[in-house]
Every structure is written in structure tokens, then in C-alpha cells.
Amino acid sequence: MTQTPGMSNVSIWDILGPYQTQHPTIPWGQIHEQLVGREQAMSDMFRLAGAQFGLYPQIVAEVLAEAQMGEPIEAAQREMIRAQFVALMEELQRQHGQG
């Protein structure tokens, strides 16, 4: 199983994969797409809830990207999310240090 360092999250394919050889006639690609769609919808709900509760979108985006929840993202997009998160954390530290 592939895992992100420090995270216990596994991918949908990690879960479905072992069953593919046991049940080759099941439309695994379609099941995968539906599960990713469900995760994406949940991710969108988390983003909306974060905005409604005043959470920084950079933090919500980083957590969802780190958890690999929803549609896979390109490496460049992942780097951008991480950079925005780090910039926010640095800004909050500067603000906290000045207060």
C-alpha cells in the first residue's frame, strides 16, 4: 500500500486492488471513479464548512491534499498548495511574534 509519510491514509486503489484479481469481471474503474467522486464531494463540503467557520483556506487545502482526499492533483498543484500553506504559517508566526 502506498502511504504518505506521517499519514495513515491509503488510496482507494490500495483498498480495491487486492480484490481485482479475485473478481475480474467487476467494473473496478467505475467503482473507483464513483468513490473518488464521493471523496471530492466531501472535500468540497469540508472547504465550504472551513470557509463558514473562518478557517484559512490554505490550511483546509493542505490537509485535504496531505490526506490525498478527492480527485488526484498534479505535482505542480500540490507544490503550490504546500507553498501557500507554508507562507501562511510564516505570516501567522510573524504576526504572533509581533503581538
C-alpha positions in Angstrom: 0.0 0.0 0.0 1.2 3.5 -0.8 1.1 5.9 2.1 2.2 9.5 2.6 4.9 9.8 5.2 3.3 10.6 8.5 -0.2 9.8 7.3 -2.2 6.6 7.7 -4.4 7.3 4.7 -4.4 4.7 2.0 -5.6 5.3 -1.6 -8.8 3.9 -3.0 -6.8 1.7 -5.3 -4.9 0.4 -2.3 -8.2 -0.9 -1.0 -9.7 -2.1 -4.2 -6.5 -3.5 -5.7 -6.4 -6.8 -3.9 -9.9 -7.7 -5.0 -9.3 -7.1 -8.7 -7.7 -10.4 -9.3 -10.3 -12.3 -7.2 -13.2 -10.6 -9.1 -12.0 -9.6 -12.6 -15.5 -9.0 -14.0 -16.4 -6.2 -11.6 -16.0 -2.8 -13.2 -13.3 -1.6 -10.8 -12.6 1.6 -12.8 -16.2 2.7 -12.5 -16.2 1.9 -8.8 -13.0 3.9 -8.3 -14.4 6.9 -10.2 -17.6 6.8 -8.1 -15.6 6.6 -4.8 -13.3 9.4 -5.9 -16.4 11.5 -6.8 -17.7 10.9 -3.4 -14.5 11.9 -1.8 -14.4 15.0 -4.0 -17.9 16.0 -2.8 -16.9 15.5 0.8 -13.8 17.6 0.2 -15.9 20.4 -1.3 -18.2 20.2 1.8 -15.1 20.5 4.1 -13.9 23.5 2.2 -17.3 25.2 2.5 -17.5 24.4 6.2 -14.0 25.7 6.7 -15.0 29.0 5.0 -18.2 29.2 7.0 -16.2 28.7 10.3 -13.5 31.2 9.3 -10.7 28.6 8.8 -7.9 29.6 6.5 -8.5 28.0 3.1 -4.7 27.3 2.8 -4.9 25.1 5.9 -8.0 23.2 4.6 -6.4 22.7 1.2 -3.2 21.4 2.8 -5.0 18.9 5.0 -7.1 17.6 2.1 -4.0 17.4 -0.2 -1.9 15.7 2.5 -4.8 13.2 3.1 -5.0 12.7 -0.7 -8.7 13.1 -0.5 -10.8 13.6 -3.6 -9.5 13.9 -7.2 -5.8 13.3 -7.6 -3.8 16.6 -8.0 -0.8 17.2 -10.2 2.6 17.6 -8.6 2.8 21.3 -9.5 -0.6 22.0 -7.9 0.5 20.1 -4.8 3.6 22.2 -4.6 1.5 25.4 -4.9 -0.8 24.3 -2.1 2.1 23.5 0.1 3.9 26.8 -0.7 0.7 28.8 0.2 0.3 26.8 3.4 3.9 27.5 4.4 3.6 31.2 3.5 0.5 31.4 5.7 2.2 29.7 8.6 5.2 32.1 8.3 2.9 35.1 8.2 1.0 33.9 11.3 4.3 33.3 13.1 5.4 36.9 12.3 2.0 38.3 13.4 2.1 36.2 16.6 5.7 37.3 17.3 4.8 40.9 16.9 1.7 40.7 19.2 
